[in-house]
C-alpha cells in the first residue's frame, strides 16, 4: 500500500522524540507521528512529507528552500493519503490560542478578555478563508492522486468544554468555551471541505473529548503551555499521535 502523509505539525508530531532523521530539520517531524504508527500497523509503504507550521499554501508551494511542495509526493500509484491541515491558515488557530493565553494572563484567569476583544473575528476568518483553502487543497490532492483514498483529520480538543486549568493553560475562565467554539468551527470547516471533495473526514471530536491539555499525563493527548512533557507546547504528545 503506497501511503503518503501530508500536513502540519499535528501530522508531523512536532516536539515528539525521536525526530525523523530523513526529514528537514525545520519540519520537526517525529518517527512516532500517526503516519508512522498507521503505516506500521497496516504494513504500508510510507512517504511522509508532513512538516511543522505548514498551511494549505505549502501544498502547491515550497515551505522552505529545501522543502518541496507537499503535492510533489503524490502520484497515480498513491493509494492512501492522510493529513491534518488548515490550523495554520491565516494564523487563526494558533493566534487564537496565543492571544487568548496572553489575554488570560492580564486578568489572572478571570472574565473573558479574549472573547471581549476578538468576538467573531476568528470564526469568521475560518468560514470565509480557511474553509475554501482546505477545499482547494483537497481537490489538488485528488487530482495528483486520483486512485487514492484521501482522509483528512479534525484537530483533537485542546481545551475542555467549560472548566479550564489556569495557569497550565493560561486561558481565562470565560474564554474556555470561546476557544472550544473556535476549534469546533475549524473542525466543521474541515468536515465540510471533505464532504465537498469526496474525501474521508476523520472526526476526532468525540474520541478526543476528555483528553485535552488540561488532563493529567497519561490521559491528555495534547500538552499544555506549562508543566508539559514536550518542548513544543499545545501540540499532541506520543499518546495523542498513537
N, C-alpha and C positions, 0 to 999 in steps of 0.2 A: 504494500500500500504506500504510494508516494504521497507524503503528507508535508504540506507547507504551513508553518506557523508564522503569522504576521502580528503586528500590533504594537502597543505601547508598553510602558513599564509594568502594567498589570499582567501582560503576557510574558514579558521578559523576566519577571520576578526580581526587579532591581532591588538590591540590598540583601538578597538571599544567597548565602555562600554554599558551595564554591561557585565562582564565576566560570562561565564558559570560555575556555582558552581560545576557541575559534572565533569568538565574537569581537568586534571592535570595542576598544576599551570604553568609549563613550556610551555604549549601549547598556552597560552593566547587566548583561544577560546572565542568568543563572542556569547551571546544569540541573537545578531542581524546579524549574518552572513547569507549569502544567503541560506545555507541549512535550517536554521530555518525559514527564510522568505518563502521559497518554500514549506516546509513541512506544514506550517500553511495554505498556500494558497490552497493546494490540499488535505489537511486532511490526510497527510501521517504519518506513524509511523517512527520517525526518530531515527537512531543510528548515532551519529556524532563522528567520530574519527579523524577529521582534526586537525592538530597541526602545530603551527608556526615553521618555519625553517625545515620542513620535505622535504626530497627529495625522489626519487623513491626507494632508498635503505631502507627506513623506511616502505615500504610496506611489505617486507619479514622479516626485522629485527626490533629489538626494538630501538626506537629513544632515549628513556631514560629508566632507570631501572624500573620505574613504568608506562611506556607507552608500551602497547603491539603492536606487528606488526599490521599495519592497515588492512592487509588482514584477520586477525583473526575475524573481524567484519562481514565478508561475509558468506553467506550460500546459500543453494539451495532454500530457501524461500525468498531470497532477490529479489526484483522486479525492483528496481531503484538504480543506483549508480551514484553519481556526484563527480567531483574532479577538482581541479586546481593543477597541479604538473609539475615539470620539471625546474622551475625557479631557484631552489637552487642546481640543479645537477652541480657538478664541480665548484660550487660557481660562475658560469659565469655571470648570470643575475645580481645578487646583486653586484658582483665585478665590473661589467661594470658601474653600477650606481655610486658606491662609488669612484672608481678610476677616472672616468670622472669628478665627482664633485670635487675631490681633485685637479685634473689637471686644472680644470677651475679656481679655486681659485688662483693658481700660476700665471695665466695670466690675472687676473682680468676680466675674461669672454670673452677674445678676442682669436681669432685664433681657432685652432682645435688640442690642445695639446694631447688629448686622442687618437684621430684617428692617429695622427702622431706617437705616441708611440706604440699603440697596433695593429693597422692595422686590418687585417682579423682574428686575433687570437681568438676573442670571437665567431665570426660566424663559424669559422672552428670547434671549440670545440662543438658548438651546433649541427652542422650537423654530426659530427663524433662520439660524445659521448652521448649527451643529447637525440637525436632522438632515437637511439636504446634502451636507458634506458627507455624512455617513452613507447615505443612499447612493451618492455618486461613487464613493469608494467601493461599495459592494458591487455595483454594476461593472466597474472596471475589473474587479476580481473575476466575475463571471465571464467577462469577455476574454480574459487572459487564460482562464482555466475552465473551459466550457463543459468539461466532463466531471468536474469536481463537486462534491458536496461541500457547501460553504456554510460555516457556522460562526456566528458572532455572539460573544458572551455579553451579558449585562455585567455591571460592576457590583461586587459584594458590598453589603451595607458597611459603611464606615462608622456611622453614629447609630445609637439605639433610637427607638421610636420617640421617646419622650424625655427620659431622665438621662442626663449625660454623666461625665466623670471629671469635671473640672478639679484640678488643673491638668490631669493627664492628657485630656483633650481640652484645650483652653477655649471652650465654646460656652457662651453664656446660656443660662438655663432656658430662656425663651427662644434661643436660636437653634436649639437641638432639633425640634420638629421642623424648623425652617430649612436647615441643611438636609434633613431627610427628604423634604419635598423637592429640593433641587435635584438630589440624586434620583428620586423616583421619576422626575421629569426626564432626566438624561436616559435612564434605562428604558423609559417608554419611547423615547426617540430612537433608541437602538432597535427596539422591538418593531416599531413602525417601519423603519428602514429595511429590516429583514423581511418583513411581510411584503413590502413593495418590490423587492428584488428576487423573491423566491429563495431566500436564504433561511437557514435554521437559526432561530433565536434561542439561546440557552439562558433561561430565566433563573437568575441567582437570588431573586428577592426572597422567596420562602426558605430556601435551603440555607442561606447565609444569615437569616434572622437569628439573633442571639449569639452571633459570632463576630460582632463588631469590635472596634478598637477599645471599647470600654470594658470588655470582658477580661477575665484572668488569663495568664499564659496557659496554653494547653486547650483553651476554649476559643480564644479570639483567632480570627483569620487575618485581621488587619492590625498592624502595630500602631500604637498611639504616638503622640508627639513626645511625651515624657515617659521615662522608665520603660521604653520598649527594648526589644532584643535585636532589632535590625538597624543598621546605620541609615537606611532610607526610611524616613518616617511616613506614616499614613499610607503604607503600601502592604500588600499581602505578605505574610510570612510563609515559611515552608508548608505549614499545615494548611493554610488557605490555598496555596497553589495545588497541593495534593487533593 
